[in-house]
Amino acid sequence: GCGAREGLNKIGAILGWSEACVATYPGDMATALYALDAKVRVRAPDGLERLIVITDFHRLPGDTPQRDNNLEHGELIVAIELPVSAGDFARHSHYLKVRDRASYAFAMVSVAAALDMDGSRIRQARVVLGSVAHKPWRSAEAEAVLVGQRADERTFKRAAEAALRDARPLAHNTHKVELGRRSVVRALMRASRLA
C-alpha cells in the first residue's frame, strides 16, 4: 500500500488516486500542455517514432503506480507538438499556481484554463488541474458546463463545482477541494479577462 494514505498527506491526491498510491503529479508544464491538446513525439531504440496524445501519456496509479506513463521500454521523448488549434486559446488562457510559500515550491493546486471565445460566449474550453491527481486532471465536466455559456463568475463557479464533484480528499487535505474550486474560478476569470 501507500504510506502517504495514512501519514501526513496534505499534498496528496484528491482525484483519481488508488489504494496503491495517493501521490500527485507535481509538474507545471504538462498541466498547461494538457489544456492545449499537445502531442508527445517519442522515439524507440530502433528509430521508429510515434505520437501520443498528451492526455494518454500519463497514467493513473491503479495497482502499478511505478508505471506512471505510457512510454515503452527504451522510448525517449523527442518533441512536444502543439496543434494549430492551440492558437484558438492564445488570447484567453491563464496558468495559476497556488503554493504554500512564495519561494520555489511544488503547487498545492494549479489550474490551466483556456477559452476560445466569441464576444462574451465560450465556444471551447479547457480546464486542467495540477497537483490534485497522479497526472494532470483535465475536467471534461467543467468544460461541458462552460461551452456555449456566457463568460461570467456564476458560470465559472458552476464549472468549478463540476471539476471537483468527484473529489475524494484524504485525512489531511480536505482543504484542497475548496482551494481547487476557488483556483478554477480565479483562473477562468483571468483567462476570460474579467479579473
Secondary structure, 3 states (H helix, E strand, C coil): CCHHHHCCCCCCCCCCCECCECCCCCCCHHHHHHHCCCEEEEECCCCCEEEEEHHHHECCCCCCCCCCECCCCCCEEEEEECCHHHHHHCCCEEEEEECCCCCCCCCCEEEEEEEEEECCEEEEEEEEEECCCCCCEECHHHHHHHCCCECCHHHHHHHHHHHHCCCCCCCCCCHHHHHHHHHHHHHHHHHHCCC
